[in-house]
Amino acid sequence: MKILHALIIAIDKYPIKGHELNGCVNDASAFAAYLKEFCRTSNITYNEKRLFDADATRLKIVKGFKHFDGAKDGDTCVYYYSGHGSQMKAPPEFWDEPDGMSQTIVCHDSRTGKASCRDMADKEIGYLIHKATKGRDIHFLAVTDCCHSGTNTREVAAAEGLKARMTETCTSTPRAIDYEGFKEWTNAQPPSSKHIHLAAAKNDETAKELKINGVSRGVFTHSMIETLQQTNGNISYEELMQRVSIKARNKVKEQTPQLNAYGSTNTKDIRLSFLGETERQGGTFLVTHTESDGWTVNAGGIQGLPTEGGVEFQLENGMKATVTQVLSNYSKLDLQLPPYDSIFSAKLTSAIRMAVRPVRLAISKDSDPAGAKTMATTFTKEAIPILQLVNNEFDTDYVIRALEGAYRLTTIDSTTPLFKRVNGLTEDSASAFLSRCIIIGEWRNRLEIANAATSIKDSDIDIVFYDGAGRALDPSVLDANGKAKLDTTPIFRQANKDQEAYCRVSIENQSGKTLWVSSVYFGSDFSISNQFLRQKQVGSGQKVWIEFDNSQNIPLFVPHEYLSWGVNELLEYFKIFVSTDKLDTDLHNQDGLPLDTKDVGNNRIIRKAMPMQDWRTFDRPFRTISPMVGATLAANK
């Protein structure tokens, strides 16, 4: 029987006067009760360890992670912490943040004066999660209801029992060697681990607790449990955090719950149902009411909603709502309902899709006549708005070829399939083929998303490509000031077909104001992923990096499938979204298409897997070139 191993940590009774909290143990107890009931109804064995108040010392928390040692493949592990969060000065080796500070949790004995009783840094928690998951197929969930850092301490509005779960900055600066497991780290980074992290607030916000129904509770944990109970836990992490964010926003100001998937670039991870049981459909639209904006939907210009109007959503209760104003991350709706706290799922019903234009497809003249007729008939019958069938195969985006008993999609000047051929020339095969073409249509249209009315200038953002060693682009592709030319496509060459090339990409805010950025990767297999940089707030003069698996080095390679067709060069993109307000690019994520191959090879690289809002995009294409298979063999003789 599957087992859920839970380590539940909560601290209210800190030994230092003024640090005491009131709702952490309440939150932890309520969450543990929910997990226990979830396991009972799901036929899962529940195995719990609690560390409350004086039991939650630094040493006991480290030892507490041994609770996960008994986890086996297929089990689930949950780490929950409710208490104070803070920050401390990091040793120079860890200065990967602009201010040189590490985010921390405040253990019960953190501020008692002993060097060994300091805060626990986020990197140390990451290492402990790595140890708990290393070598095992375990779904790991981390939940933290605390402030991430004390960068911007804020006063909060007076309300009954309202408190911020954050203490002052820790005054100690431990040596790097004193960090938990440091000897096993690489380049001052703990080994990565695949896990989901649900956090109460952004790095510069406070997580708050207040009286709810007369009981002290954390806004985040209470909203999370309430949502899980309302949906019977049958909800993805993505939708869970969307709903929790709405609930938190309606209770307090300046607290934005966060969802992160670590150790994987697979966008399916955030679409897993709570505790990782199954994958759920992504891209959920949610309709809710706020006092300031009335009824809104969580889709705006950044998510690709057209601004020309006429877009309509249908709610789960059958009612329809028309968009009246498109903003950066949400849109206002004309919905004839009285204001209340309910959150509705919704879907697009209007003919206007979140698309710039339909993708044109033509059937090649040399196609099998019967297969061509079946494809044309199916195309007409399915009437897919994002796809358009044209007659001229030399004036189209892509060509459909019905050859050798299979449908394949190619470019105009090539017979190389862009994705795995669909065998059979039947109507079912044609329908399956067109469903794959829809993914390409979404990929192209999302790549073209832009805001023509933006006031964000080219000079506000500096995007620079580096090679894997950290060297900036070759001077031949830099301008006189040493900056990367905007019209230059960086090229990264593999030494051989089985060795990755590496690149690094930095994004620097030169605007003089705080901005939010997100990087969305558009892969050659038509995948779209924001997992390299989901969302980050960047102050003026600060720089962030697009990261892969906890590293600034991003592996690039031409897959074996392309090489088997004689294709050794790929053009891919990083699309950088920049906004004056927080932004959400999760709705763009989509899985790629399986590639076609002429033969089977064993040696291949596996990808590890302002009051008025303003936003814009910066598109940065880059090329990866691999030696051809024959050329590589000849060079090695």
N, C-alpha and C positions, 0 to 999 in steps of 0.2 A: 504494500500500500504506500502511496505517495505521502511524504512527510513535509510539513511546513515548519521550518525552524525559525523562531522569532526571538530577536534580542531587543528588548524594550527598555529604553533608558529615559528617565525623567528626573529633573531636579527643580524643586521649589525652594527647599530650605538650605539656601547657600549660607555658609558660615559668616559671611561679611554682611554687616548691616547695610541695607539699601539694595542688596542684590536679590533679596527674596522675591519669588514669583508666587502666583496663586493657582494657576491653571494647568501646569505641566503634568502633574501626576493625574489630574482629572482626564486630560487628553490621552495620556499613555494608557490609562486603565480602560477608557472607552474604545481606543483603537485595538487594544489587546482583546477586549470582549468581542469586537466585530470580527477580528481574525478567527477567534475560537468558534464563533457561530458560523462563519463562512466555511471553515473546515468541517464542522459537524454536518452541514447540509450538502457538502461536496464530497463526502467520504474521504477526507484527508486527515491524517493523524497530525495533531497539533502539539508542537514541542516548544515550550516557551521558557526564556530566562529573563528575569526582571532585575534591573539595577535602578533603584529609586533613592533619591536624596543622598544620604551619607554613603550608600553602597556604590555610588557612581563616581568613584575616584578615577584618576587617570589610569593607574595601574589596573584597577578592576575592570575598566572599560576595555583595555588592551586584552586582558585575560578573558573578558566576556566574549570576544570574537572566537575563542576556541569552542564556543557553543555550536559553531557551524562545522566543526571538524567531522561530525558524524553524518553530514549531508552526503547523499549519493546522487548519481546521475538521475535526473528527472525530478529531484526534490526542489523545493522553493525555499529561499532564505530571505528574511525581512529584518532589516536594521532600522529601528525607529529611535529618534532622539528628539526630546522636547526640553528646552532649557535656554540658557543664554548663549548667544553667539557673539563673537568679537573679532579682533584681529591683533596680530603682533608683528613686530619687525622681523622680517625673514633674513637669514644669513645671505651673503652675496650670491651664493650658488643658486638661490631660489628666486632671484629677482626677475621673474617672468611677468610680474604685474608692474604697471607704470609707477606705482607708489612704493614698490619694494616691500609690500605688506602681505602676510599670509592670512587667509580667513581661518577662523578657529571655532571650536566649541569650547565652552567653559565648563570644565569638570568640577566636581564638588570641592576638590582641594586645589583648584588651579591657582588661586590667589592667596595661598596661605604662607608664602614666603620661601618655601623649599624649592630648590632648582628643579628637582625631579617632579614637582607638582605644578607644572605649567599647563597652559592651554594645550589642546590637541589640534594640530594643523590639519587642514583639509587634505593635504598630501599624505599625511599619516593615515587618515581614514581610508583614503584610496588604496594605500598599501595593504591595510588590514582586509579590505574587500578583495584585493587581489589574492591574498593568502587563502581566503575562504572559498574562492572559486577556481583556483589554479588546478588544471588537469581534470576538471569535472564539468559535466553538462548540467549546470545549475542555473535556474532563473533567480537573479538577485535583485531585490528592491530595497532602496535606501530612501527613507522618509525623514526629513529634518524640519522641525518646526522651531526655527530660531532665526535670528538675523545673521546674514552672511558676513557682514563686516560693519565697522563703525565709521566708514568713510564720511558719510553725511548724517550725523546725528540730528534727528528732527524732533521737534516738539509735536505732540499729537493733540488733537482737539479734546477738550474735556468731555469725558463720558464716564458712566459708572464703571469703575474697575478697570479703566483702560490703561494698559502698560505696554512698554516696548521690551521685547526679549533680547536686550543687548546691554552689555556692560562696557565700561571704558576700555580703551586699548591696553593690552598687556604690555608691561614695561620691560619684560625680559626678552633677550634675543638669544635663543639657543643656538649651539653650533650645529652645522649640518649633520655631523656624525652622530648627534644625539637624537635625530629624528628616527622614529620607529622604522626599522628595516632598511636604513639608508644604504647599507653595504650591498643590497640587492638592486638598488636603483640604477638607472642608466641616464647619463646626461642630466643629473639632478632631477629626474622625474621617476616616480614610482612606476613599477610595471603596470600596464593597463589591465583592466578587467571589464568584462562585459556586464553592465548593470544599468538599471533604470534609477534615476534620482528624481524624487518629487520634493521640491523645496518651497518653503513658505513665502520667500520674498526674493527680489533681485539683490545684487551685491550692495547697492547703496540704499536699501530700504530697511525699515524695521518690521519685524514680525510682531504682531500685536495680540494681546489677550484682553478680554473684556467680559463683563457679566452677560451671559446668555441664559435667559430663563432663570435668573437668580444665581447661576453657578459660574465661577471663573473658568473660561475656556479660551484656548487659542483659536483665533479666527480661521486659520488655515485648517487645522485638524478637524474642528467642528464642521466646517464646510465640506471637507473631504468625506467624513463619515456620513454626513447627511446625504450627500450625493450618492455614495455607494449603497446606502439603504434604500433610497428612492428608486435606484435602478437595479436592485438585487445583485449588485456587483457585476452585472452583465454590461460592461462598458469598457472601452479602450482607455489606455492611459491618456491618449491625446484628447478624447472628449471629456474624460474625467477632469483634467486640468483646465480645459476650457470652461467647464461648468463651475469648477471651484473658483476660478479667477473672477467670474461674474458674481458669484455669491460674496466673495471677499470684497470686491469693489463696492457692493451695495451695503457693506457693513462699516468699512473703514477706508481712509484715504492712504495713498502711497504705500500699498502693499500688493505686489503682483506675483502670485505663485508661479514657479518655474518648473518646466519639465525638461530633463536632459537624458539622452541615451548615450552611454559611454562604451568605449571598447568595440564599437561597431559602426559601420557606415550604412547599415541596412535600415532603410526607413520603415521596415515592417515593425521594428522594435517598439516604437511609440504607438503602434496600432494594435499591439497585443492587448488582450483583455486583461483586466486587473488580475495580478498574480500570474500572468503569462499562460493562461490556459489555452486560448485560441487567438487567431488573428481576426480582427474585425475590419470592416470596410472603413477606409479613411475619408478625409475631406468632409466632415460633418459641418453643416451650417447650423448655428444656434441663434434663436431670436429671443431677446430679453428686453426688459424695460428699465430705464434709468431716469432719475429725476431731471437730469440736465438735457438729455437727448431724446427722451420718449422711447418708442420701440425701435430697436436696432438689430441688425444682423452682423455676424462676425466675418464679414467679407467687404473689402474696399478696393481701392486702386491697386495696392500692393499685391492683393490676391488675384488681380486680373479683371475685376468687375468693370465693365465699360461705363463711361461717365455720361453717355448720351441719353440715358434714361430708358424707360420701358421695361426694365428688368423686374421680374415677378418671382416671388417665393411662395411655396405652399407649405403651411405648417402641418404638423402631425395631426392636429385636430380638424384638418380640412380647410381651414380659413386661408385666404390668399392675401398677400401684402405686396405692395409696389414700392420700389426704391424711389425715394424723393431726393436724396443727396448722397453722393459717393465721397467718402473721406478716405484717409490713408488706409486704416485697418478695419474700418467698419462703415456701414451705410445706414442712413435713417430710413424708416419705413412708414408708409401710410397704412396703419393697421387700426381698425376700429374695435379696439378692446380697451377696457378700463385698465389702469396701471396696477399690476400686482407682481409678486415675486416669482411666478412660474417661468421656467425656461423651456422653450419649444425647439424640437428638432425641425429642420426645414430643408426643402430641396428646391432647386431652380425649376420653374415651370415654363418660363417664357422662351420664345424661339431664340432670343439673344443669349448666346453662351458666353462664358468667360473666354473669349477668343478674339484675336485680331482679324483673322480672315481664314476661310476654309483652305485646306491643303488640296492642291489639284493633283489628280491621279489620271493617267491615261493607260489604256490597254495596248500593248505592243502589237504591231501588225503581224509579227511572226508567231503570235500565240496560237495554241491549239484552238480551232474555231469553236468547238463545243465548249471548251473551258472559258473562252472569251465571252460567249453568249451567256453562260451561267453567271459569270462575274457581273456582267452588265445588268442582268435581270435582278440579281441579288442586291446590287448597288441601288437600283431604282426602288426596290421593295423596302429596303431598310432606311433609306432617306436620312442619312447621318449628316447633321448640319455642318460638322467640322470637316467633312470630306466632300470633294466635288469631282465628278467624273468629266473629263474633257476629251476631245477627239484627237488632238494633235500630240503625239508622243514626243515631239521635239520642242514643244512649248508647254511644259508641265513641270511640276515639282518632282514627281517620281513616276516610275513606269511599272505597271503590273505586267508580269510575264507569266503566261500559262504555258509552261514548257515541261516536257518529260514527266507528265502526270502530277505536277505540283504547281502551286502558285508561289511566285517569289516577287519581292519588291526591290527595285534597283534604282539607281540614278539614271539620268538620260544616257550617259556615255559609258555605262558599265553594265555587265551582267552579274556582278557580285551581289548576292542577296544581302540586304541590310539587316535582316533577321532570319531566323530559321525558317526554311521553306515549309509551307503547309501542304502536306500530301493529299492527293485527290483533287478532282476537278468538279466536285459536287456542290450543291447549294450550301450544305453544311460547311464544307471546306472554305467556300467563298466567304461565308459569314464569319467564320473563325479568323480568316485572313484579314477581313475588314476591321475586326475588333482590335487586332494588332496595329492596324494603320491609324486607328483612333489615338493610340498612345503616341505615335509619331506626330499626329496633328496637335495634340496637347503640348508635346515637347516644343514644337516650332512656335506655337502661339505664346506659350509662357516665356520663351526666350525673347520674344518681341515686346514684352510688356515694358512700357515706359510712361513717364509723366511729362507731357509736353509743356505743362504750365508750371513746372518747378522753378523755384528761385535758388535752388542749390546749384552752385557753379562747379565747373570742371576743376577749378583750382582748390575747391574746398576739400577734396579727397585726393590723396596721393597713393596710387596702387603700384607696387613695385614687385617684379618677379626676380627671384634669385635661383641659382643652381643649388644642388643639394649640399654643397660645402658652405653655403651662405654668401657666395660672391654675387654681386649684382650682375645684371645682364651685361653681355659684352659691350664695350664702349661703342661699337658700330651701331647699336640699336638704342643709344642714349642721345638725348639732345645736348646742346651746349652747356646746360646747367647740370648735367649728370642725371637727369630724370628720364624715365622710360617714355619713349614716344607713344602717343596714344594710338597711332596707326600701325604700330609694330606688333606682329604676332610672335611671341617667344617660341623658340624651338628647343626641345629637349631630346637628346639622342641617346638611345640605349647602346651600351657597349656591345651587347649581343642580344639575341632574341630572348634569352632566359635571364637577363639581368635588368632590373628596373633602372630607369632614370629617376632622378629626384628633382623636385622644384620646391621653392618656398615662396609664399606670397604674403606681403605685408600691406596693411591698410592704415593710413595715417590721416587723422582728422586735422585739417588745417583751416577750419572754417571760423574759429573764434567762438564757437558755441558747442554745446554738447549735442551729439548725434547718436543715433542707434544704427547699427549695421548688421547685415546678415549676408552670408555668402551662399549662393545656390550653385551647385555643380551640375552641369548639363553634360552627361556622358555620351560617348559614341554609340552606346547600346540603347540610347533614348531614355536612360534613367535620369531622374532629377532628385537631388538630395541636398538638404541644407545641414546635414550633420557635421560638415567641416566647421561651420560657424553659424549656429542656429540664430543667435541674437546676442548682441553685446552693446552695452552703452559705452561710448567712447568720448572722453572729455577732449577739449581743444588741446591740440599738441600731442595727444596720446596716439599710440600705435598698437594695433592688434594683428594677430597672425591667423591665417587660415590653417587649421591643424587637422592632421590625420592620425587617429589612434594615439592621442596624447603627445604627438610630435609635430614639430613644424615642417619636417620632411614629408612631402607628399609623393608617394610612389606613382610613377607613370610608366605605362608599357602598352605595346600593341598586342592584343590577344592572339593566341595561336590560330584561332578561327580565321581572322583576317589574313594572317600570313599565308594560310593554306590557299587562299584565293589570289595571292600575289599582291595584297594590299599591305604596305608597311608604314603607312602614315595616317594619323588620326588628327582630326580637328575637334577640340572640345572647348568648353567655356566655363569660366566662373562669372556668374552674374551677381554683382554686388548691389544689394538694396540698401539705401541710405534714407533715414527718416528723421524728422525733428521730434517724433514721438516714438514710443515703443512700437515694434513691428512684429508681425507673425508671418513667416514664410512656410509654415508646415503644410498648408493646403497645396503647395506646389509639388510636394514629394510624390514620386511615382517610381515603381520598379521598372527596370529595363527589360528588354526583349532578349530571348535566347538567340545567340549568334549561330550562323550556319558554318559548316566546315566541309572541306572536300575529303579530308582524311582524319584519322584519329592519332593524336600525339600524346605522349606521356609527360613530356616536359613542358609545362606551362605555368605561368605565374597566376596565383589566385589572389584576387583583390580582397583584402581583409574586410573583407567587406567594409512749440509755439501755440497761441490760442487757435490759430488756423494751421492745421497740419500740413506738412510739406514732405515730399519724398521724391526720389529719383533713382535711376539705376545706372550702373556702370558695367558695360559688357567687356570682358577681357578674354578673347580667344587665345588658345595656345596649342601648339602642335607637338605630338610625340612621334618620333621616327625610330623604327627598328631596322637593323640590317635584315635583308631577306634571308630565308632559311638557307638557300644555296650559297649566298655570299658569306654567311656566317661559317658554314662548313668549310668553304674554300679557304677562308682566312685562318681556320684552325688547323689546316693540314700542314 
